[in-house]
Amino acid sequence: MKNRLKVLRAERDWSQADLAARLDVSRQSVNAIETGKYDPSLPLAFRISALFGMPIEAIFEA
Amino acid sequence: MTASKRLDGRTYMIGFAVMALVGVSVIKGLLFFGQPAAALAVMATVLAVALSTTFALRGRLDETGRAAEQFAWYWGGGGALALTLAALGLYMAAGAPWLALALRGSWSPVELIALGAFGMAAAQVMGFALAGVLWWQARR
């Protein structure tokens, strides 16, 4: 699954570790999601959506 | 921004694999030098440490770490169990060659039963560790 997580993170000048702390996940999880190698659960996708203030479909695409 | 309190699932799995490898190597060494009682004691200790560490740390894993762990138990642990049973079946069908050479030292029947039980558990632990590390390697 493709996503805009890396772009959104860069726009805010956050490191992967910063984003991981904000989402309460490990940095490795952020990396796996950003590279499209792991699809987050719906609860985590909602947390990401809330953090960036955008709808899920604006961040993730099938 | 403070660092995430979540446990790094990749390091957790690699650490587990290294501990399992060291434990199994020590056990194999003790068996090779004909020390069944010491080998069984080490096996029991390694399994106890591995299981208690896993249960103590797994609460700090995030969903990716838990997904890796689930994959590792299902495919690694289950796969290793199936492979070990298949290998044991083939070995017995072949007449159990070199058994006396493999079992140096004097073994009591209870020690032999314990060796079989711990051997299966050790195979599952190794399978778990291998599958977990491979899961993370595929997602680097």
N, CA and C atoms of all chains as a GROMACS GRO file, in nm:
protein
  606
    1MET      N    1   0.084  -0.119   0.000
    1MET     CA    2   0.000   0.000   0.000
    1MET      C    3   0.088   0.125   0.000
    2LYS      N    4   0.060   0.216  -0.094
    2LYS     CA    5   0.138   0.341  -0.101
    2LYS      C    6   0.084   0.441   0.002
    3ASN      N    7   0.171   0.530   0.046
    3ASN     CA    8   0.126   0.632   0.140
    3ASN      C    9   0.216   0.756   0.130
    4ARG      N   10   0.168   0.865   0.191
    4ARG     CA   11   0.240   0.993   0.186
    4ARG      C   12   0.306   1.025   0.319
    5LEU      N   13   0.328   0.924   0.397
    5LEU     CA   14   0.377   0.945   0.534
    5LEU      C   15   0.514   1.017   0.534
    6LYS      N   16   0.602   0.975   0.446
    6LYS     CA   17   0.737   1.032   0.446
    6LYS      C   18   0.731   1.181   0.409
    7VAL      N   19   0.648   1.214   0.311
    7VAL     CA   20   0.634   1.353   0.268
    7VAL      C   21   0.574   1.437   0.380
    8LEU      N   22   0.469   1.386   0.442
    8LEU     CA   23   0.402   1.460   0.549
    8LEU      C   24   0.497   1.480   0.668
    9ARG      N   25   0.574   1.379   0.694
    9ARG     CA   26   0.671   1.388   0.805
    9ARG      C   27   0.778   1.493   0.773
   10ALA      N   28   0.827   1.489   0.649
   10ALA     CA   29   0.932   1.584   0.609
   10ALA      C   30   0.880   1.728   0.613
   11GLU      N   31   0.754   1.747   0.575
   11GLU     CA   32   0.694   1.882   0.577
   11GLU      C   33   0.696   1.941   0.718
   12ARG      N   34   0.688   1.854   0.816
   12ARG     CA   35   0.687   1.900   0.957
   12ARG      C   36   0.826   1.894   1.020
   13ASP      N   37   0.923   1.852   0.940
   13ASP     CA   38   1.062   1.843   0.986
   13ASP      C   39   1.074   1.747   1.105
   14TRP      N   40   1.001   1.636   1.097
   14TRP     CA   41   1.008   1.535   1.201
   14TRP      C   42   1.099   1.422   1.154
   15SER      N   43   1.173   1.366   1.245
   15SER     CA   44   1.250   1.244   1.212
   15SER      C   45   1.155   1.124   1.228
   16GLN      N   46   1.202   1.009   1.183
   16GLN     CA   47   1.121   0.887   1.202
   16GLN      C   48   1.100   0.861   1.351
   17ALA      N   49   1.203   0.891   1.430
   17ALA     CA   50   1.191   0.870   1.576
   17ALA      C   51   1.086   0.964   1.636
   18ASP      N   52   1.081   1.088   1.586
   18ASP     CA   53   0.980   1.184   1.634
   18ASP      C   54   0.840   1.131   1.606
   19LEU      N   55   0.821   1.089   1.481
   19LEU     CA   56   0.688   1.039   1.442
   19LEU      C   57   0.653   0.913   1.522
   20ALA      N   58   0.752   0.826   1.541
   20ALA     CA   59   0.729   0.703   1.619
   20ALA      C   60   0.682   0.736   1.760
   21ALA      N   61   0.746   0.835   1.823
   21ALA     CA   62   0.708   0.873   1.959
   21ALA      C   63   0.567   0.931   1.962
   22ARG      N   64   0.533   1.009   1.860
   22ARG     CA   65   0.399   1.069   1.855
   22ARG      C   66   0.290   0.963   1.833
   23LEU      N   67   0.326   0.857   1.762
   23LEU     CA   68   0.227   0.751   1.732
   23LEU      C   69   0.234   0.636   1.832
   24ASP      N   70   0.329   0.640   1.923
   24ASP     CA   71   0.350   0.533   2.021
   24ASP      C   72   0.380   0.399   1.952
   25VAL      N   73   0.469   0.406   1.853
   25VAL     CA   74   0.519   0.284   1.788
   25VAL      C   75   0.672   0.294   1.783
   26SER      N   76   0.737   0.188   1.736
   26SER     CA   77   0.884   0.193   1.725
   26SER      C   78   0.925   0.262   1.594
   27ARG      N   79   1.049   0.310   1.589
   27ARG     CA   80   1.097   0.374   1.467
   27ARG      C   81   1.096   0.276   1.350
   28GLN      N   82   1.126   0.149   1.380
   28GLN     CA   83   1.126   0.046   1.274
   28GLN      C   84   0.987   0.031   1.212
   29SER      N   85   0.885   0.050   1.295
   29SER     CA   86   0.747   0.041   1.243
   29SER      C   87   0.720   0.157   1.146
   30VAL      N   88   0.763   0.277   1.184
   30VAL     CA   89   0.745   0.392   1.096
   30VAL      C   90   0.815   0.368   0.964
   31ASN      N   91   0.938   0.317   0.971
   31ASN     CA   92   1.014   0.288   0.849
   31ASN      C   93   0.942   0.185   0.762
   32ALA      N   94   0.892   0.079   0.825
   32ALA     CA   95   0.824  -0.027   0.749
   32ALA      C   96   0.696   0.026   0.683
   33ILE      N   97   0.626   0.114   0.752
   33ILE     CA   98   0.503   0.172   0.695
   33ILE      C   99   0.537   0.269   0.582
   34GLU      N  100   0.636   0.354   0.605
   34GLU     CA  101   0.675   0.453   0.503
   34GLU      C  102   0.718   0.387   0.373
   35THR      N  103   0.790   0.277   0.385
   35THR     CA  104   0.841   0.210   0.264
   35THR      C  105   0.737   0.117   0.203
   36GLY      N  106   0.618   0.112   0.263
   36GLY     CA  107   0.510   0.030   0.208
   36GLY      C  108   0.527  -0.119   0.231
   37LYS      N  109   0.616  -0.154   0.326
   37LYS     CA  110   0.640  -0.296   0.351
   37LYS      C  111   0.553  -0.351   0.464
   38TYR      N  112   0.481  -0.262   0.529
   38TYR     CA  113   0.386  -0.306   0.632
   38TYR      C  114   0.264  -0.215   0.626
   39ASP      N  115   0.148  -0.276   0.620
   39ASP     CA  116   0.023  -0.200   0.620
   39ASP      C  117  -0.026  -0.185   0.764
   40PRO      N  118  -0.045  -0.061   0.811
   40PRO     CA  119  -0.086  -0.043   0.950
   40PRO      C  120  -0.228  -0.093   0.974
   41SER      N  121  -0.257  -0.126   1.099
   41SER     CA  122  -0.393  -0.164   1.136
   41SER      C  123  -0.483  -0.042   1.124
   42LEU      N  124  -0.614  -0.064   1.127
   42LEU     CA  125  -0.707   0.049   1.117
   42LEU      C  126  -0.691   0.145   1.236
   43PRO      N  127  -0.677   0.095   1.360
   43PRO     CA  128  -0.656   0.190   1.471
   43PRO      C  129  -0.531   0.276   1.453
   44LEU      N  130  -0.423   0.218   1.404
   44LEU     CA  131  -0.300   0.296   1.383
   44LEU      C  132  -0.320   0.395   1.267
   45ALA      N  133  -0.390   0.352   1.163
   45ALA     CA  134  -0.418   0.442   1.051
   45ALA      C  135  -0.500   0.562   1.099
   46PHE      N  136  -0.594   0.538   1.190
   46PHE     CA  137  -0.674   0.648   1.246
   46PHE      C  138  -0.586   0.742   1.329
   47ARG      N  139  -0.489   0.685   1.403
   47ARG     CA  140  -0.399   0.770   1.482
   47ARG      C  141  -0.314   0.858   1.390
   48ILE      N  142  -0.267   0.798   1.280
   48ILE     CA  143  -0.187   0.872   1.183
   48ILE      C  144  -0.272   0.985   1.122
   49SER      N  145  -0.395   0.949   1.088
   49SER     CA  146  -0.488   1.045   1.030
   49SER      C  147  -0.513   1.162   1.126
   50ALA      N  148  -0.536   1.130   1.253
   50ALA     CA  149  -0.562   1.234   1.353
   50ALA      C  150  -0.439   1.321   1.375
   51LEU      N  151  -0.322   1.258   1.375
   51LEU     CA  152  -0.197   1.332   1.399
   51LEU      C  153  -0.172   1.437   1.290
   52PHE      N  154  -0.196   1.398   1.165
   52PHE     CA  155  -0.170   1.489   1.054
   52PHE      C  156  -0.293   1.574   1.020
   53GLY      N  157  -0.406   1.545   1.085
   53GLY     CA  158  -0.527   1.623   1.060
   53GLY      C  159  -0.579   1.607   0.919
   54MET      N  160  -0.566   1.486   0.867
   54MET     CA  161  -0.611   1.459   0.730
   54MET      C  162  -0.690   1.328   0.729
   55PRO      N  163  -0.783   1.313   0.634
   55PRO     CA  164  -0.854   1.185   0.624
   55PRO      C  165  -0.758   1.072   0.583
   56ILE      N  166  -0.792   0.951   0.623
   56ILE     CA  167  -0.706   0.835   0.594
   56ILE      C  168  -0.678   0.823   0.444
   57GLU      N  169  -0.784   0.845   0.363
   57GLU     CA  170  -0.766   0.826   0.218
   57GLU      C  171  -0.675   0.931   0.156
   58ALA      N  172  -0.648   1.040   0.230
   58ALA     CA  173  -0.555   1.140   0.179
   58ALA      C  174  -0.410   1.103   0.212
   59ILE      N  175  -0.394   1.006   0.297
   59ILE     CA  176  -0.258   0.962   0.336
   59ILE      C  177  -0.224   0.827   0.271
   60PHE      N  178  -0.322   0.738   0.270
   60PHE     CA  179  -0.298   0.603   0.216
   60PHE      C  180  -0.379   0.583   0.088
   61GLU      N  181  -0.319   0.511  -0.005
   61GLU     CA  182  -0.394   0.471  -0.125
   61GLU      C  183  -0.362   0.325  -0.156
   62ALA      N  184  -0.462   0.253  -0.204
   62ALA     CA  185  -0.446   0.110  -0.230
   62ALA      C  186  -0.352   0.086  -0.347
   63MET      N  187   1.144   1.622   2.133
   63MET     CA  188   1.051   1.508   2.132
   63MET      C  189   1.119   1.388   2.197
   64THR      N  190   1.053   1.327   2.294
   64THR     CA  191   1.113   1.209   2.359
   64THR      C  192   1.103   1.088   2.268
   65ALA      N  193   1.194   0.995   2.290
   65ALA     CA  194   1.196   0.875   2.206
   65ALA      C  195   1.077   0.785   2.240
   66SER      N  196   1.039   0.703   2.141
   66SER     CA  197   0.928   0.610   2.163
   66SER      C  198   0.965   0.510   2.272
   67LYS      N  199   0.868   0.480   2.360
   67LYS     CA  200   0.892   0.383   2.466
   67LYS      C  201   0.871   0.240   2.416
   68ARG      N  202   0.826   0.230   2.292
   68ARG     CA  203   0.801   0.097   2.236
   68ARG      C  204   0.932   0.025   2.209
   69LEU      N  205   0.928  -0.106   2.229
   69LEU     CA  206   1.045  -0.188   2.206
   69LEU      C  207   1.068  -0.205   2.057
   70ASP      N  208   1.191  -0.195   2.015
   70ASP     CA  209   1.227  -0.217   1.875
   70ASP      C  210   1.214  -0.367   1.846
   71GLY      N  211   1.112  -0.402   1.769
   71GLY     CA  212   1.084  -0.544   1.743
   71GLY      C  213   1.196  -0.616   1.671
   72ARG      N  214   1.269  -0.541   1.586
   72ARG     CA  215   1.378  -0.604   1.510
   72ARG      C  216   1.493  -0.642   1.602
   73THR      N  217   1.532  -0.550   1.690
   73THR     CA  218   1.640  -0.580   1.784
   73THR      C  219   1.599  -0.692   1.879
   74TYR      N  220   1.473  -0.688   1.922
   74TYR     CA  221   1.418  -0.790   2.010
   74TYR      C  222   1.432  -0.929   1.945
   75MET      N  223   1.395  -0.937   1.817
   75MET     CA  224   1.399  -1.066   1.750
   75MET      C  225   1.542  -1.112   1.723
   76ILE      N  226   1.631  -1.019   1.685
   76ILE     CA  227   1.771  -1.055   1.660
   76ILE      C  228   1.836  -1.098   1.792
   77GLY      N  229   1.808  -1.026   1.900
   77GLY     CA  230   1.861  -1.064   2.032
   77GLY      C  231   1.815  -1.201   2.073
   78PHE      N  232   1.687  -1.229   2.048
   78PHE     CA  233   1.632  -1.360   2.081
   78PHE      C  234   1.703  -1.469   2.000
   79ALA      N  235   1.726  -1.441   1.870
   79ALA     CA  236   1.791  -1.540   1.783
   79ALA      C  237   1.934  -1.568   1.830
   80VAL      N  238   2.006  -1.463   1.870
   80VAL     CA  239   2.145  -1.481   1.916
   80VAL      C  240   2.146  -1.565   2.045
   81MET      N  241   2.055  -1.531   2.138
   81MET     CA  242   2.048  -1.607   2.263
   81MET      C  243   2.014  -1.754   2.237
   82ALA      N  244   1.920  -1.777   2.144
   82ALA     CA  245   1.881  -1.914   2.111
   82ALA      C  246   1.997  -1.991   2.050
   83LEU      N  247   2.071  -1.923   1.961
   83LEU     CA  248   2.185  -1.987   1.895
   83LEU      C  249   2.293  -2.024   1.996
   84VAL      N  250   2.324  -1.932   2.087
   84VAL     CA  251   2.425  -1.959   2.190
   84VAL      C  252   2.379  -2.074   2.279
   85GLY      N  253   2.254  -2.070   2.322
   85GLY     CA  254   2.200  -2.175   2.409
   85GLY      C  255   2.207  -2.312   2.344
   86VAL      N  256   2.161  -2.319   2.219
   86VAL     CA  257   2.160  -2.448   2.149
   86VAL      C  258   2.304  -2.497   2.125
   87SER      N  259   2.395  -2.405   2.096
   87SER     CA  260   2.535  -2.444   2.074
   87SER      C  261   2.597  -2.502   2.202
   88VAL      N  262   2.570  -2.437   2.314
   88VAL     CA  263   2.623  -2.487   2.442
   88VAL      C  264   2.567  -2.627   2.471
   89ILE      N  265   2.437  -2.643   2.447
   89ILE     CA  266   2.373  -2.772   2.472
   89ILE      C  267   2.434  -2.880   2.382
   90LYS      N  268   2.451  -2.847   2.254
   90LYS     CA  269   2.510  -2.945   2.161
   90LYS      C  270   2.652  -2.982   2.206
   91GLY      N  271   2.725  -2.882   2.254
   91GLY     CA  272   2.861  -2.909   2.302
   91GLY      C  273   2.860  -3.004   2.421
   92LEU      N  274   2.770  -2.980   2.515
   92LEU     CA  275   2.762  -3.066   2.634
   92LEU      C  276   2.720  -3.208   2.595
   93LEU      N  277   2.630  -3.218   2.499
   93LEU     CA  278   2.587  -3.351   2.453
   93LEU      C  279   2.704  -3.422   2.385
   94PHE      N  280   2.779  -3.346   2.306
   94PHE     CA  281   2.893  -3.404   2.232
   94PHE      C  282   2.996  -3.461   2.329
   95PHE      N  283   3.017  -3.389   2.440
   95PHE     CA  284   3.116  -3.435   2.538
   95PHE      C  285   3.056  -3.527   2.644
   96GLY      N  286   2.936  -3.582   2.616
   96GLY     CA  287   2.878  -3.683   2.703
   96GLY      C  288   2.837  -3.634   2.840
   97GLN      N  289   2.775  -3.517   2.845
   97GLN     CA  290   2.728  -3.460   2.973
   97GLN      C  291   2.576  -3.442   2.968
   98PRO      N  292   2.500  -3.553   2.968
   98PRO     CA  293   2.354  -3.539   2.950
   98PRO      C  294   2.286  -3.459   3.061
   99ALA      N  295   2.325  -3.481   3.186
   99ALA     CA  296   2.258  -3.411   3.296
   99ALA      C  297   2.281  -3.260   3.285
  100ALA      N  298   2.406  -3.220   3.255
  100ALA     CA  299   2.438  -3.078   3.240
  100ALA      C  300   2.365  -3.020   3.119
  101ALA      N  301   2.360  -3.096   3.009
  101ALA     CA  302   2.293  -3.049   2.888
  101ALA      C  303   2.144  -3.025   2.915
  102LEU      N  304   2.081  -3.118   2.987
  102LEU     CA  305   1.939  -3.103   3.017
  102LEU      C  306   1.915  -2.984   3.110
  103ALA      N  307   2.006  -2.963   3.204
  103ALA     CA  308   1.992  -2.848   3.295
  103ALA      C  309   2.004  -2.717   3.216
  104VAL      N  310   2.099  -2.713   3.122
  104VAL     CA  311   2.116  -2.592   3.039
  104VAL      C  312   1.993  -2.573   2.950
  105MET      N  313   1.942  -2.682   2.893
  105MET     CA  314   1.822  -2.673   2.808
  105MET      C  315   1.706  -2.612   2.885
  106ALA      N  316   1.685  -2.662   3.008
  106ALA     CA  317   1.574  -2.612   3.089
  106ALA      C  318   1.594  -2.464   3.121
  107THR      N  319   1.719  -2.426   3.152
  107THR     CA  320   1.748  -2.286   3.183
  107THR      C  321   1.727  -2.196   3.063
  108VAL      N  322   1.777  -2.241   2.946
  108VAL     CA  323   1.763  -2.161   2.823
  108VAL      C  324   1.616  -2.141   2.790
  109LEU      N  325   1.537  -2.248   2.800
  109LEU     CA  326   1.394  -2.236   2.767
  109LEU      C  327   1.323  -2.145   2.866
  110ALA      N  328   1.358  -2.159   2.995
  110ALA     CA  329   1.294  -2.075   3.097
  110ALA      C  330   1.328  -1.927   3.074
  111VAL      N  331   1.455  -1.899   3.044
  111VAL     CA  332   1.497  -1.760   3.020
  111VAL      C  333   1.430  -1.706   2.893
  112ALA      N  334   1.429  -1.789   2.788
  112ALA     CA  335   1.370  -1.744   2.660
  112ALA      C  336   1.222  -1.713   2.676
  113LEU      N  337   1.148  -1.802   2.743
  113LEU     CA  338   1.004  -1.780   2.758
  113LEU      C  339   0.973  -1.664   2.851
  114SER      N  340   1.046  -1.656   2.964
  114SER     CA  341   1.019  -1.546   3.058
  114SER      C  342   1.055  -1.411   2.996
  115THR      N  343   1.166  -1.407   2.919
  115THR     CA  344   1.204  -1.281   2.853
  115THR      C  345   1.100  -1.241   2.750
  116THR      N  346   1.054  -1.339   2.673
  116THR     CA  347   0.953  -1.312   2.571
  116THR      C  348   0.826  -1.254   2.635
  117PHE      N  349   0.778  -1.319   2.741
  117PHE     CA  350   0.654  -1.273   2.803
  117PHE      C  351   0.673  -1.138   2.872
  118ALA      N  352   0.793  -1.115   2.927
  118ALA     CA  353   0.817  -0.988   2.997
  118ALA      C  354   0.824  -0.871   2.899
  119LEU      N  355   0.883  -0.895   2.782
  119LEU     CA  356   0.907  -0.786   2.688
  119LEU      C  357   0.795  -0.765   2.587
  120ARG      N  358   0.712  -0.868   2.564
  120ARG     CA  359   0.617  -0.858   2.453
  120ARG      C  360   0.512  -0.749   2.474
  121GLY      N  361   0.487  -0.712   2.600
  121GLY     CA  362   0.392  -0.605   2.628
  121GLY      C  363   0.441  -0.470   2.578
  122ARG      N  364   0.572  -0.458   2.557
  122ARG     CA  365   0.628  -0.331   2.509
  122ARG      C  366   0.640  -0.327   2.356
  123LEU      N  367   0.603  -0.440   2.291
  123LEU     CA  368   0.609  -0.441   2.144
  123LEU      C  369   0.493  -0.361   2.088
  124ASP      N  370   0.513  -0.295   1.975
  124ASP     CA  371   0.402  -0.229   1.908
  124ASP      C  372   0.339  -0.328   1.810
  125GLU      N  373   0.246  -0.280   1.728
  125GLU     CA  374   0.172  -0.376   1.644
  125GLU      C  375   0.261  -0.445   1.540
  126THR      N  376   0.365  -0.376   1.493
  126THR     CA  377   0.457  -0.438   1.396
  126THR      C  378   0.535  -0.551   1.464
  127GLY      N  379   0.582  -0.523   1.586
  127GLY     CA  380   0.654  -0.625   1.661
  127GLY      C  381   0.567  -0.746   1.690
  128ARG      N  382   0.439  -0.720   1.722
  128ARG     CA  383   0.348  -0.831   1.751
  128ARG      C  384   0.315  -0.910   1.624
  129ALA      N  385   0.307  -0.838   1.511
  129ALA     CA  386   0.282  -0.907   1.383
  129ALA      C  387   0.399  -0.999   1.350
  130ALA      N  388   0.522  -0.949   1.376
  130ALA     CA  389   0.641  -1.031   1.351
  130ALA      C  390   0.641  -1.153   1.442
  131GLU      N  391   0.604  -1.130   1.568
  131GLU     CA  392   0.603  -1.240   1.664
  131GLU      C  393   0.499  -1.345   1.627
  132GLN      N  394   0.381  -1.297   1.586
  132GLN     CA  395   0.275  -1.390   1.546
  132GLN      C  396   0.319  -1.474   1.425
  133PHE      N  397   0.378  -1.408   1.327
  133PHE     CA  398   0.429  -1.478   1.208
  133PHE      C  399   0.534  -1.581   1.251
  134ALA      N  400   0.624  -1.537   1.342
  134ALA     CA  401   0.735  -1.624   1.382
  134ALA      C  402   0.686  -1.748   1.456
  135TRP      N  403   0.587  -1.730   1.546
  135TRP     CA  404   0.536  -1.848   1.617
  135TRP      C  405   0.462  -1.942   1.523
  136TYR      N  406   0.381  -1.883   1.432
  136TYR     CA  407   0.300  -1.967   1.344
  136TYR      C  408   0.387  -2.043   1.244
  137TRP      N  409   0.464  -1.967   1.167
  137TRP     CA  410   0.544  -2.029   1.060
  137TRP      C  411   0.677  -2.084   1.111
  138GLY      N  412   0.744  -2.011   1.199
  138GLY     CA  413   0.874  -2.057   1.249
  138GLY      C  414   0.859  -2.170   1.348
  139GLY      N  415   0.780  -2.145   1.454
  139GLY     CA  416   0.761  -2.248   1.556
  139GLY      C  417   0.688  -2.370   1.501
  140GLY      N  418   0.577  -2.344   1.430
  140GLY     CA  419   0.499  -2.454   1.373
  140GLY      C  420   0.576  -2.528   1.265
  141GLY      N  421   0.644  -2.452   1.180
  141GLY     CA  422   0.720  -2.513   1.071
  141GLY      C  423   0.834  -2.598   1.124
  142ALA      N  424   0.904  -2.547   1.227
  142ALA     CA  425   1.014  -2.623   1.286
  142ALA      C  426   0.963  -2.751   1.350
  143LEU      N  427   0.847  -2.743   1.415
  143LEU     CA  428   0.788  -2.862   1.477
  143LEU      C  429   0.755  -2.967   1.370
  144ALA      N  430   0.692  -2.922   1.261
  144ALA     CA  431   0.656  -3.015   1.154
  144ALA      C  432   0.781  -3.077   1.090
  145LEU      N  433   0.883  -2.995   1.066
  145LEU     CA  434   1.006  -3.045   1.005
  145LEU      C  435   1.077  -3.144   1.098
  146THR      N  436   1.079  -3.111   1.228
  146THR     CA  437   1.145  -3.200   1.324
  146THR      C  438   1.074  -3.334   1.332
  147LEU      N  439   0.940  -3.331   1.334
  147LEU     CA  440   0.864  -3.456   1.338
  147LEU      C  441   0.889  -3.538   1.211
  148ALA      N  442   0.891  -3.470   1.096
  148ALA     CA  443   0.916  -3.541   0.969
  148ALA      C  444   1.056  -3.602   0.968
  149ALA      N  445   1.155  -3.523   1.015
  149ALA     CA  446   1.294  -3.572   1.019
  149ALA      C  447   1.306  -3.690   1.115
  150LEU      N  448   1.235  -3.682   1.229
  150LEU     CA  449   1.238  -3.790   1.326
  150LEU      C  450   1.178  -3.918   1.267
  151GLY      N  451   1.067  -3.901   1.194
  151GLY     CA  452   1.002  -4.015   1.130
  151GLY      C  453   1.095  -4.083   1.029
  152LEU      N  454   1.163  -4.001   0.948
  152LEU     CA  455   1.256  -4.055   0.848
  152LEU      C  456   1.373  -4.125   0.916
  153TYR      N  457   1.421  -4.062   1.024
  153TYR     CA  458   1.536  -4.117   1.097
  153TYR      C  459   1.500  -4.254   1.156
  154MET      N  460   1.380  -4.263   1.215
  154MET     CA  461   1.337  -4.391   1.274
  154MET      C  462   1.312  -4.495   1.166
  155ALA      N  463   1.256  -4.450   1.053
  155ALA     CA  464   1.230  -4.543   0.943
  155ALA      C  465   1.360  -4.600   0.886
  156ALA      N  466   1.467  -4.520   0.897
  156ALA     CA  467   1.598  -4.564   0.846
  156ALA      C  468   1.672  -4.652   0.948
  157GLY      N  469   1.607  -4.681   1.062
  157GLY     CA  470   1.669  -4.767   1.163
  157GLY      C  471   1.754  -4.692   1.264
  158ALA      N  472   1.734  -4.561   1.274
  158ALA     CA  473   1.806  -4.476   1.371
  158ALA      C  474   1.958  -4.500   1.368
  159PRO      N  475   2.022  -4.471   1.254
  159PRO     CA  476   2.166  -4.494   1.244
  159PRO      C  477   2.247  -4.398   1.334
  160TRP      N  478   2.362  -4.440   1.376
  160TRP     CA  479   2.458  -4.363   1.458
  160TRP      C  480   2.399  -4.312   1.589
  161LEU      N  481   2.296  -4.380   1.639
  161LEU     CA  482   2.232  -4.333   1.763
  161LEU      C  483   2.327  -4.341   1.882
  162ALA      N  484   2.404  -4.453   1.889
  162ALA     CA  485   2.496  -4.469   2.002
  162ALA      C  486   2.605  -4.362   2.000
  163LEU      N  487   2.646  -4.324   1.878
  163LEU     CA  488   2.750  -4.222   1.866
  163LEU      C  489   2.696  -4.084   1.907
  164ALA      N  490   2.569  -4.060   1.871
  164ALA     CA  491   2.509  -3.930   1.903
  164ALA      C  492   2.482  -3.917   2.052
  165LEU      N  493   2.447  -4.027   2.116
  165LEU     CA  494   2.416  -4.023   2.259
  165LEU      C  495   2.533  -4.076   2.340
  166ARG      N  496   2.638  -3.997   2.349
  166ARG     CA  497   2.754  -4.038   2.429
  166ARG      C  498   2.718  -4.028   2.577
  167GLY      N  499   2.789  -4.100   2.659
  167GLY     CA  500   2.762  -4.096   2.802
  167GLY      C  501   2.648  -4.190   2.838
  168SER      N  502   2.619  -4.199   2.967
  168SER     CA  503   2.512  -4.289   3.011
  168SER      C  504   2.384  -4.210   3.032
  169TRP      N  505   2.279  -4.254   2.966
  169TRP     CA  506   2.150  -4.185   2.971
  169TRP      C  507   2.048  -4.274   3.043
  170SER      N  508   1.976  -4.217   3.136
  170SER     CA  509   1.866  -4.290   3.198
  170SER      C  510   1.743  -4.273   3.108
  171PRO      N  511   1.642  -4.362   3.122
  171PRO     CA  512   1.521  -4.346   3.039
  171PRO      C  513   1.455  -4.209   3.057
  172VAL      N  514   1.454  -4.158   3.181
  172VAL     CA  515   1.392  -4.026   3.207
  172VAL      C  516   1.468  -3.916   3.133
  173GLU      N  517   1.601  -3.927   3.133
  173GLU     CA  518   1.682  -3.826   3.062
  173GLU      C  519   1.656  -3.832   2.912
  174LEU      N  520   1.636  -3.953   2.859
  174LEU     CA  521   1.609  -3.966   2.715
  174LEU      C  522   1.474  -3.902   2.679
  175ILE      N  523   1.373  -3.923   2.765
  175ILE     CA  524   1.242  -3.862   2.741
  175ILE      C  525   1.255  -3.710   2.747
  176ALA      N  526   1.327  -3.662   2.849
  176ALA     CA  527   1.346  -3.517   2.863
  176ALA      C  528   1.421  -3.460   2.743
  177LEU      N  529   1.520  -3.534   2.693
  177LEU     CA  530   1.596  -3.488   2.576
  177LEU      C  531   1.504  -3.472   2.455
  178GLY      N  532   1.415  -3.571   2.438
  178GLY     CA  533   1.320  -3.562   2.325
  178GLY      C  534   1.228  -3.442   2.339
  179ALA      N  535   1.174  -3.422   2.460
  179ALA     CA  536   1.082  -3.310   2.481
  179ALA      C  537   1.152  -3.175   2.463
  180PHE      N  538   1.269  -3.161   2.525
  180PHE     CA  539   1.342  -3.035   2.514
  180PHE      C  540   1.394  -3.014   2.372
  181GLY      N  541   1.427  -3.123   2.306
  181GLY     CA  542   1.474  -3.112   2.167
  181GLY      C  543   1.367  -3.054   2.077
  182MET      N  544   1.244  -3.098   2.096
  182MET     CA  545   1.134  -3.043   2.016
  182MET      C  546   1.114  -2.895   2.048
  183ALA      N  547   1.119  -2.862   2.177
  183ALA     CA  548   1.102  -2.722   2.217
  183ALA      C  549   1.214  -2.635   2.162
  184ALA      N  550   1.337  -2.688   2.166
  184ALA     CA  551   1.451  -2.611   2.114
  184ALA      C  552   1.436  -2.586   1.965
  185ALA      N  553   1.384  -2.685   1.893
  185ALA     CA  554   1.363  -2.668   1.749
  185ALA      C  555   1.261  -2.557   1.724
  186GLN      N  556   1.156  -2.553   1.806
  186GLN     CA  557   1.054  -2.450   1.790
  186GLN      C  558   1.111  -2.311   1.820
  187VAL      N  559   1.193  -2.303   1.924
  187VAL     CA  560   1.254  -2.174   1.959
  187VAL      C  561   1.344  -2.126   1.845
  188MET      N  562   1.423  -2.217   1.787
  188MET     CA  563   1.511  -2.179   1.677
  188MET      C  564   1.430  -2.137   1.554
  189GLY      N  565   1.322  -2.212   1.528
  189GLY     CA  566   1.236  -2.177   1.415
  189GLY      C  567   1.171  -2.041   1.435
  190PHE      N  568   1.127  -2.014   1.558
  190PHE     CA  569   1.068  -1.884   1.593
  190PHE      C  570   1.168  -1.771   1.566
  191ALA      N  571   1.290  -1.790   1.616
  191ALA     CA  572   1.392  -1.686   1.601
  191ALA      C  573   1.425  -1.662   1.454
  192LEU      N  574   1.441  -1.769   1.379
  192LEU     CA  575   1.477  -1.756   1.237
  192LEU      C  576   1.366  -1.685   1.160
  193ALA      N  577   1.241  -1.729   1.181
  193ALA     CA  578   1.129  -1.668   1.108
  193ALA      C  579   1.112  -1.521   1.146
  194GLY      N  580   1.133  -1.489   1.274
  194GLY     CA  581   1.120  -1.350   1.319
  194GLY      C  582   1.224  -1.260   1.256
  195VAL      N  583   1.347  -1.308   1.252
  195VAL     CA  584   1.454  -1.228   1.190
  195VAL      C  585   1.427  -1.210   1.040
  196LEU      N  586   1.382  -1.316   0.974
  196LEU     CA  587   1.353  -1.306   0.830
  196LEU      C  588   1.239  -1.208   0.804
  197TRP      N  589   1.138  -1.207   0.893
  197TRP     CA  590   1.025  -1.114   0.877
  197TRP      C  591   1.076  -0.970   0.878
  198TRP      N  592   1.164  -0.941   0.974
  198TRP     CA  593   1.216  -0.804   0.983
  198TRP      C  594   1.311  -0.770   0.869
  199GLN      N  595   1.392  -0.870   0.828
  199GLN     CA  596   1.485  -0.844   0.717
  199GLN      C  597   1.408  -0.809   0.589
  200ALA      N  598   1.292  -0.871   0.572
  200ALA     CA  599   1.211  -0.845   0.453
  200ALA      C  600   1.147  -0.706   0.458
  201ARG      N  601   1.149  -0.642   0.574
  201ARG     CA  602   1.084  -0.511   0.589
  201ARG      C  603   1.182  -0.401   0.628
  202ARG      N  604   1.306  -0.418   0.597
  202ARG     CA  605   1.405  -0.314   0.629
  202ARG      C  606   1.389  -0.194   0.536
   0.00000   0.00000   0.00000
